Amino acid sequence: MNISGAEVTNISKHGFWVLLTDQELFVAFKAFPWFKGASVEEIINVEWPQPHHLYWPALDIDLAVASIQSPEKFPLVSKVSRKTKASSRRTKLTRV
């Protein structure tokens, strides 16, 4: 199912606004830090495959709409996956 209507309407140094058919949500970089280093092109390329979540394919980020509406209810958790070399260590932030 592909829901139409998701659109990034504005980007500032503090975050960006996503318009979903009947509501506009602010995605703060402080609450969603993995967007802070993203390009404008990566941020505006948003898909709305289900009514309850959004997807940024260039960034491989899935977000529940509820986590944008109430980020305090979805605390960040850091997961570090280790490879054989220390230089290839990755940190992944997720909301629980």
C-alpha distances in whole Angstrom, upper triangle without the diagonal:
4,6,10,13,14,17,20,23,26,27,31,33,31,28,25,23,19,19,15,16,18,20,21,22,24,24,27,28,31,28,26,28,26,25,29,30,27,27,26,24,22,21,20,18,15,11,9,6,7,9,12,12,12,13,16,16,20,21,18,18,15,16,16,16,19,21,21,22,25,25,29,27,25,28,28,29,31,30,33,32,35,36,40,41,41,40,36,35,32,31,28,27,24,24,25
4,6,10,10,14,17,20,23,24,27,30,29,25,22,20,16,16,13,13,16,18,19,19,22,21,25,26,29,26,24,26,24,23,26,27,24,24,23,20,19,18,17,14,12,8,6,5,7,9,12,11,11,11,14,14,17,19,17,17,14,15,15,15,18,20,20,21,24,24,28,27,25,28,28,29,30,30,32,32,35,36,39,40,40,39,35,35,31,30,27,26,24,24,25
4,7,8,11,15,17,20,22,26,28,27,23,20,18,14,12,9,9,13,14,15,16,19,19,23,25,27,25,23,26,24,22,26,27,24,24,22,20,19,18,16,14,11,8,5,6,6,7,10,10,10,12,14,15,18,20,18,17,15,15,14,13,16,18,18,18,22,23,26,25,24,27,27,29,30,31,33,33,37,38,41,42,41,40,37,36,32,31,27,26,24,23,25
4,6,9,13,15,18,20,24,27,26,22,19,16,13,11,9,8,12,13,14,16,19,19,23,24,27,25,23,26,24,22,25,26,23,23,20,19,18,17,14,13,11,8,7,8,10,10,13,12,11,13,14,16,18,20,19,18,16,16,16,15,18,20,18,19,23,24,27,27,26,29,28,31,32,32,35,35,38,39,43,43,42,41,38,37,33,32,29,28,26,25,27
4,6,10,11,15,18,21,24,23,20,16,13,10,7,6,5,9,10,11,13,16,17,20,22,25,23,22,24,23,21,23,25,22,21,19,18,17,15,13,13,10,9,8,11,12,11,13,13,11,13,14,17,19,20,20,18,17,16,16,14,17,19,17,17,21,22,26,25,25,27,27,30,31,32,35,35,39,40,43,43,42,41,38,37,33,32,29,27,25,25,27
4,7,9,13,15,18,21,20,16,13,10,7,6,5,7,10,10,9,10,13,13,17,19,22,20,18,21,19,17,20,21,18,18,16,15,14,12,10,10,7,7,6,10,11,10,12,10,8,10,11,14,16,16,17,15,14,13,13,11,15,16,14,15,18,19,23,23,22,24,24,27,28,29,31,32,35,36,40,40,39,37,34,33,30,28,25,23,22,21,24
4,6,9,11,15,18,18,14,11,8,5,5,7,9,12,11,9,10,12,12,16,17,21,19,18,20,19,16,18,19,16,16,13,12,12,10,7,8,7,8,9,13,14,14,15,13,11,12,11,14,15,16,17,16,15,14,16,13,17,17,14,16,19,20,23,24,23,25,25,27,28,30,32,32,36,37,40,40,39,36,34,33,30,28,25,24,23,23,25
4,6,8,11,14,14,11,7,6,4,6,9,12,14,12,9,9,10,10,13,14,18,17,15,17,16,13,15,16,14,13,10,10,11,8,5,8,8,10,12,15,17,16,17,15,11,12,11,14,15,15,17,15,15,14,16,14,17,17,13,15,18,18,22,23,22,24,23,26,26,28,30,31,34,35,39,38,37,34,32,31,28,26,24,22,22,21,25
4,7,10,14,14,11,8,6,6,7,10,12,13,12,9,10,10,11,14,16,19,19,17,19,19,15,16,18,16,15,11,13,14,11,8,12,11,14,15,19,20,19,19,18,15,16,15,18,18,18,20,19,19,17,19,16,19,19,15,17,20,20,23,25,24,26,25,28,29,31,33,34,37,39,42,41,39,37,35,34,31,29,27,25,25,24,27
4,7,10,11,9,6,5,8,9,13,16,16,14,10,11,9,10,12,13,16,17,16,17,18,14,14,16,14,13,10,12,13,10,9,13,13,16,17,21,22,21,21,19,17,17,16,19,18,18,21,19,20,18,20,18,20,19,16,17,20,19,23,25,24,25,24,27,28,30,32,34,36,38,41,40,38,35,34,33,30,28,26,24,24,24,27
4,7,8,6,4,7,9,12,15,18,19,16,13,12,10,9,10,10,14,15,14,14,15,11,11,13,11,11,8,11,12,9,9,13,13,17,18,22,23,23,22,20,17,17,15,18,17,16,19,17,19,18,20,18,20,19,15,17,19,18,21,24,23,23,22,25,26,28,29,31,33,35,38,37,35,32,31,30,27,25,23,22,22,22,26
4,5,5,6,9,12,15,18,21,22,19,15,13,10,10,9,10,12,14,14,14,15,12,10,13,12,12,10,14,14,12,13,16,17,20,22,25,26,25,25,22,20,20,18,21,20,18,21,19,21,20,22,20,22,20,16,18,20,19,21,24,23,23,22,25,25,28,29,31,34,35,38,37,34,32,31,30,27,25,24,22,23,23,26
4,6,8,12,15,18,21,24,25,21,18,16,12,11,9,8,10,13,13,12,14,11,9,11,12,12,11,15,15,13,15,18,19,22,24,27,28,28,26,24,21,21,19,22,20,19,22,20,22,20,23,21,23,20,17,19,20,18,21,24,23,22,21,24,24,26,27,30,32,33,36,34,32,30,29,28,25,23,22,21,22,22,26
4,7,10,14,17,20,23,23,19,16,13,10,9,6,6,7,10,10,10,13,10,9,12,13,14,13,17,16,13,15,18,18,22,23,26,26,25,24,22,20,20,18,22,21,18,21,19,20,18,20,19,20,17,14,16,17,15,17,20,19,19,18,21,22,25,26,29,31,33,36,34,32,30,29,28,25,22,21,19,20,20,23
4,7,10,14,16,20,20,17,13,10,7,5,4,5,8,9,9,9,11,8,8,11,11,12,11,14,13,10,12,15,15,18,19,22,23,22,21,18,16,16,15,18,18,16,18,15,17,15,17,16,17,15,12,14,15,13,16,19,18,18,17,20,21,23,25,27,30,32,35,34,31,30,28,27,24,21,20,17,18,18,21
4,7,10,13,16,17,14,10,8,6,5,7,8,11,12,10,12,13,9,10,13,11,12,10,13,12,8,9,13,12,15,16,20,20,20,19,16,14,15,13,17,16,15,17,15,16,14,16,14,16,15,11,13,15,14,18,20,19,20,19,22,23,25,27,29,32,33,37,36,34,32,30,29,25,23,21,19,19,19,22
4,7,10,13,13,10,6,5,4,6,9,11,14,13,13,15,15,12,13,16,15,15,12,14,14,10,10,13,12,14,14,18,18,17,17,15,13,14,14,18,18,17,19,16,16,14,15,13,15,14,10,12,14,14,18,19,19,20,20,24,25,27,29,31,34,36,39,38,37,35,33,31,28,26,23,21,20,19,23
4,6,10,11,8,6,5,6,7,11,13,16,15,13,16,16,13,15,18,15,16,13,14,13,10,9,11,9,11,11,14,15,14,14,12,10,12,12,15,16,16,17,14,14,12,13,10,13,13,10,11,14,15,18,19,19,21,21,24,25,27,29,31,34,35,39,38,37,35,33,32,28,26,23,21,20,19,22
4,6,8,6,4,6,9,11,14,17,19,18,17,20,20,17,19,21,19,19,16,16,16,13,11,13,11,12,11,14,15,13,14,13,11,14,14,18,19,19,20,17,16,14,14,11,14,15,12,12,16,17,21,21,21,23,24,27,28,30,32,34,37,39,42,42,40,39,36,35,31,29,26,24,23,22,24
4,6,5,6,8,11,13,16,19,21,19,18,21,21,18,21,23,21,21,18,18,18,15,13,14,11,11,9,12,12,9,11,11,10,13,14,17,20,20,20,17,15,13,13,10,13,14,12,12,16,17,21,21,20,23,24,27,28,30,33,34,37,39,42,42,41,39,37,36,32,30,27,24,22,21,23
4,6,8,11,14,16,20,22,25,23,22,25,25,22,25,27,24,24,21,21,21,18,16,16,14,13,11,13,13,10,13,13,13,16,17,20,22,23,23,21,19,17,16,13,15,17,15,15,18,20,24,23,23,27,27,30,32,33,36,37,41,42,46,46,45,43,40,39,35,33,30,28,26,24,26
4,7,10,14,16,20,23,25,23,22,26,26,23,26,28,26,26,23,24,23,20,18,19,17,16,13,16,15,12,13,15,15,18,20,23,25,25,25,22,20,18,16,13,15,17,15,13,17,20,22,22,23,26,27,30,33,34,37,39,42,44,48,48,46,45,42,41,37,35,31,29,27,25,26
4,7,10,13,16,19,21,19,19,22,23,21,23,25,24,24,21,22,22,18,17,18,16,16,13,17,15,12,13,14,14,17,19,22,24,23,24,21,19,16,15,11,12,14,12,10,14,16,19,19,20,23,24,27,30,32,35,36,40,42,45,45,44,42,40,38,34,32,29,26,24,22,24
4,7,10,13,16,18,17,16,19,20,18,19,22,20,21,18,19,19,15,14,16,14,15,14,17,17,14,14,14,13,16,17,20,22,21,22,19,18,15,14,11,13,14,10,10,13,15,18,19,19,22,23,26,28,30,33,34,38,40,43,43,41,40,38,36,32,30,27,24,23,21,23
4,6,10,13,15,13,13,16,17,15,17,20,18,19,17,19,18,14,14,16,13,15,13,17,16,14,13,13,12,14,15,19,20,19,20,16,15,12,12,9,10,10,7,7,10,11,15,16,16,18,19,22,24,27,29,31,35,37,40,40,38,37,35,33,29,26,24,21,19,17,20
4,6,10,11,10,10,13,15,12,14,17,16,17,15,18,17,13,13,16,14,16,16,19,19,17,16,15,13,15,15,19,20,18,19,16,16,13,13,11,12,11,7,8,10,11,14,15,15,17,17,21,23,25,28,30,33,35,39,38,36,34,33,31,27,24,22,19,18,17,20
4,7,9,7,7,10,11,9,10,14,13,15,14,16,14,11,12,14,13,15,15,18,18,17,15,13,12,13,13,17,17,15,16,13,13,10,12,10,12,10,6,9,10,9,13,14,13,15,14,18,19,22,24,26,29,31,35,34,32,30,29,27,23,21,18,15,15,14,17
4,5,5,6,8,10,9,9,13,13,15,15,17,16,12,15,17,16,18,19,22,22,21,19,17,15,16,15,19,19,16,18,15,15,13,14,13,14,11,9,11,11,9,12,15,14,14,13,17,18,21,23,26,29,31,34,33,31,29,28,26,23,20,18,15,15,14,18
4,5,5,5,8,6,5,9,10,13,13,16,14,12,15,17,16,19,20,23,23,23,21,18,16,16,15,18,17,14,16,14,15,14,16,16,16,13,11,14,14,11,14,16,15,14,13,16,16,19,20,23,26,28,31,30,27,26,25,23,20,17,16,13,14,14,18
4,6,6,9,9,8,12,14,16,17,20,18,15,18,20,19,22,22,25,25,24,22,20,18,19,18,21,20,17,19,16,17,15,17,17,17,13,12,14,13,10,11,15,13,12,11,14,15,18,20,23,25,28,31,30,27,26,25,23,20,17,16,13,14,13,17
4,6,9,10,10,14,15,18,18,20,18,15,18,20,18,20,20,22,22,21,19,17,16,17,16,20,20,16,17,14,14,12,13,13,13,10,9,11,10,7,8,11,10,9,8,12,13,17,19,22,25,28,31,30,28,27,25,23,20,16,14,11,11,10,13
4,6,6,8,11,11,15,15,17,14,12,15,16,15,17,18,20,20,20,17,15,13,14,13,16,16,13,14,10,11,10,12,13,13,10,9,12,12,9,11,13,11,10,9,12,12,15,17,20,23,25,29,28,26,24,23,21,17,14,12,9,9,9,13
4,5,5,8,10,13,15,17,14,13,16,17,17,19,20,22,23,23,21,18,16,16,14,17,16,12,14,12,14,13,15,16,17,13,13,16,15,12,14,16,14,12,10,12,12,14,16,18,21,23,26,25,23,21,20,18,15,12,11,9,10,12,15
4,6,7,7,11,13,15,11,11,14,15,15,17,19,20,21,22,20,17,15,13,11,13,12,9,10,9,11,12,15,16,18,14,14,17,17,14,16,18,15,14,11,12,12,13,14,16,19,21,24,23,21,19,18,16,13,10,9,8,10,12,15
4,6,5,8,10,12,9,7,11,12,12,15,17,19,21,21,19,16,13,12,10,12,11,8,11,9,12,12,15,16,17,14,13,16,17,14,17,19,16,16,14,16,15,17,18,20,22,24,27,26,24,22,21,19,16,14,13,11,13,14,18
4,6,8,10,13,11,10,13,15,15,19,21,23,24,25,23,20,17,16,14,16,14,11,14,13,15,15,18,19,20,17,15,18,19,16,18,21,18,17,15,17,16,18,19,21,23,25,28,26,24,22,21,20,17,15,14,13,15,16,20
4,7,10,12,10,10,13,15,16,19,22,24,26,27,25,22,19,17,14,15,13,10,14,13,17,17,20,21,23,20,18,22,22,19,22,24,21,20,17,19,17,19,19,20,22,23,26,24,22,20,19,18,15,14,14,14,16,19,22
4,7,8,6,7,10,11,13,16,19,21,23,24,23,19,16,14,11,12,9,8,11,11,15,15,19,20,22,19,17,21,22,20,22,24,21,21,18,20,19,20,20,21,23,24,27,26,24,21,20,20,17,16,15,15,17,19,22
4,5,5,6,9,10,13,16,19,22,24,25,25,21,17,15,12,13,10,10,14,14,17,18,21,21,24,22,20,23,25,22,25,27,25,25,22,24,23,24,24,25,27,27,30,28,27,24,23,23,20,19,19,19,20,22,26
4,5,5,6,9,11,15,18,21,23,24,23,20,17,15,12,13,11,12,15,15,17,18,21,20,23,21,19,22,24,22,25,27,25,25,23,25,25,26,27,28,30,30,33,32,31,28,26,26,23,22,21,21,22,23,27
4,6,5,6,10,13,16,19,22,23,23,20,16,14,10,11,9,10,14,14,17,18,21,21,24,22,20,23,25,24,27,29,26,27,25,26,26,27,27,27,30,30,33,32,31,28,26,26,23,23,22,21,22,24,27
4,6,5,8,11,15,17,20,21,21,17,13,11,7,8,6,7,10,10,13,15,18,18,21,20,18,21,23,21,25,26,23,24,21,23,22,23,23,24,26,27,30,29,28,25,23,23,20,19,18,18,19,20,24
4,5,7,10,13,16,18,19,19,15,12,10,7,10,8,8,11,10,12,13,16,16,19,17,15,18,20,18,22,23,21,22,20,22,22,23,24,25,28,28,32,31,29,27,25,25,21,20,18,17,18,19,22
4,6,9,12,15,18,18,18,15,12,11,8,10,10,11,13,13,14,14,17,16,19,19,16,19,21,20,24,25,23,24,23,25,25,26,27,28,31,32,35,34,33,30,28,28,25,24,21,21,21,21,25
4,7,10,13,16,17,18,14,11,9,6,7,7,9,11,11,12,14,16,16,20,19,17,20,22,21,25,26,23,25,23,25,25,25,27,27,30,30,33,33,32,30,27,27,24,23,21,20,20,21,24
4,7,10,12,13,14,11,7,6,5,7,9,10,10,10,10,11,13,13,16,16,14,17,19,19,23,23,21,22,21,23,24,24,26,26,29,30,34,33,33,31,28,27,24,23,20,19,18,19,22
4,6,9,11,12,9,6,5,6,8,11,12,11,10,9,11,12,12,16,16,15,17,20,20,23,23,21,23,22,24,25,25,27,27,30,31,35,35,34,32,29,29,25,24,21,20,19,19,22
4,6,7,8,6,5,6,9,11,14,14,13,12,10,10,10,10,13,14,14,15,18,19,22,21,20,23,22,24,25,26,28,28,32,33,36,37,36,35,32,31,27,26,22,21,19,19,21
4,7,9,7,7,7,10,11,15,15,13,13,10,11,11,12,15,16,16,18,20,20,24,23,21,24,23,25,26,26,28,28,31,32,36,37,36,35,32,31,27,26,23,22,19,19,21
4,5,6,7,9,13,14,18,18,16,14,11,11,9,10,12,14,15,16,18,19,22,20,19,22,22,24,26,26,28,29,32,33,37,38,38,37,33,32,28,27,23,22,19,18,19
4,6,8,11,15,17,20,20,18,16,13,11,9,8,10,13,13,13,16,18,21,19,18,22,22,24,27,27,30,31,34,36,40,40,40,39,36,34,30,28,25,23,20,18,19
4,7,11,14,16,20,19,17,14,10,9,6,5,7,10,11,11,13,14,17,15,15,18,19,21,23,24,27,28,32,34,37,38,37,36,33,32,28,26,22,20,17,15,16
4,7,10,13,16,15,13,10,7,5,4,5,8,9,10,11,13,14,17,16,14,17,17,19,21,21,24,25,29,30,34,35,34,33,30,28,25,23,19,17,14,13,15
4,7,10,13,12,11,8,6,5,6,7,10,10,10,12,15,14,18,17,15,18,17,19,21,21,24,25,28,29,33,33,33,31,28,27,23,21,18,16,14,14,16
4,6,9,9,7,6,4,6,9,10,13,13,12,15,17,17,20,20,17,19,18,19,20,20,22,22,26,27,30,31,30,28,25,24,21,19,16,15,14,15,17
4,6,6,6,5,7,9,12,13,16,15,14,17,19,18,21,21,19,20,18,20,20,20,21,22,25,25,29,29,28,26,24,23,19,18,15,15,15,16,19
4,5,5,7,8,11,15,16,19,18,17,21,23,21,25,24,21,23,20,21,21,21,22,21,24,24,28,28,27,25,22,22,19,19,16,17,16,18,21
4,6,8,11,14,17,19,22,20,19,23,24,22,26,26,23,24,21,22,21,21,21,21,23,23,26,26,26,23,20,21,17,18,16,17,17,19,22
4,5,9,11,15,17,20,17,17,20,22,19,22,23,20,20,17,18,17,17,18,18,20,21,24,24,23,21,18,18,15,14,12,13,14,16,19
4,7,10,14,16,18,16,17,20,21,19,22,22,19,19,17,17,16,16,17,17,19,20,24,24,23,22,19,18,14,14,11,12,12,15,17
4,6,10,12,15,13,13,16,17,15,18,18,15,16,14,15,15,15,17,17,20,22,25,25,24,23,20,19,15,14,11,10,10,11,14
4,7,10,12,10,11,14,16,14,17,16,13,15,14,15,16,16,18,19,22,24,28,28,27,26,23,22,18,16,13,12,10,10,13
4,6,8,7,8,11,12,11,14,13,11,13,12,14,16,17,20,21,24,26,30,30,29,28,25,24,20,17,14,12,9,9,11
4,5,5,7,9,10,10,13,12,10,13,13,15,18,19,22,23,27,29,33,33,32,31,29,27,23,20,17,14,11,9,11
4,5,5,6,9,10,13,12,11,14,15,18,20,22,25,26,30,32,36,36,35,34,32,29,26,23,20,17,14,12,14
4,5,5,6,8,10,9,9,12,14,17,20,22,25,27,31,33,37,37,36,35,33,30,26,23,20,17,14,11,12
4,5,5,5,8,7,6,9,11,13,16,18,22,24,27,30,34,34,32,32,29,27,23,20,17,13,11,8,10
4,6,5,9,10,9,12,12,16,18,20,24,26,29,32,35,35,33,32,30,28,24,21,18,15,13,11,13
4,6,9,9,10,13,15,18,21,23,27,29,32,35,39,39,37,36,34,31,28,25,22,18,16,13,15
4,5,6,7,10,13,16,19,22,25,28,31,34,38,38,35,35,33,30,27,23,21,17,15,12,12
4,5,5,7,9,13,16,18,22,24,28,31,34,34,32,31,30,27,23,20,17,13,12,9,10
4,5,6,9,13,16,19,22,25,28,32,35,35,32,32,31,28,25,21,19,15,13,10,11
4,6,10,12,16,19,22,25,28,31,35,35,33,33,31,28,25,21,19,15,13,9,9
4,7,9,13,15,19,21,25,28,31,32,30,30,28,25,21,18,15,11,9,5,5
4,7,10,13,16,19,23,26,29,29,27,27,26,22,19,16,13,10,8,5,6
4,7,10,13,16,19,22,26,26,23,24,22,19,16,12,10,6,5,5,7
4,7,10,13,16,20,23,23,21,21,20,16,14,10,8,6,5,6,7
4,6,10,13,16,19,19,17,18,16,13,10,7,6,5,7,9,10
4,6,10,13,16,17,15,16,14,11,8,6,5,6,8,11,12
4,6,10,13,13,11,13,11,7,6,4,6,9,11,14,15
4,7,10,11,10,12,9,6,6,7,8,11,13,16,17
4,7,8,7,9,7,5,7,9,11,14,17,20,21
4,6,7,8,6,6,8,11,14,17,19,23,24
4,7,9,8,9,12,15,17,21,23,27,28
4,5,6,7,11,14,17,21,23,27,28
4,5,6,9,12,15,19,22,25,27
4,6,9,12,15,18,22,25,27
4,6,10,13,16,19,23,25
4,7,10,13,16,20,22
4,7,10,13,17,19
4,7,10,13,16
4,7,10,13
4,7,10
4,6
4
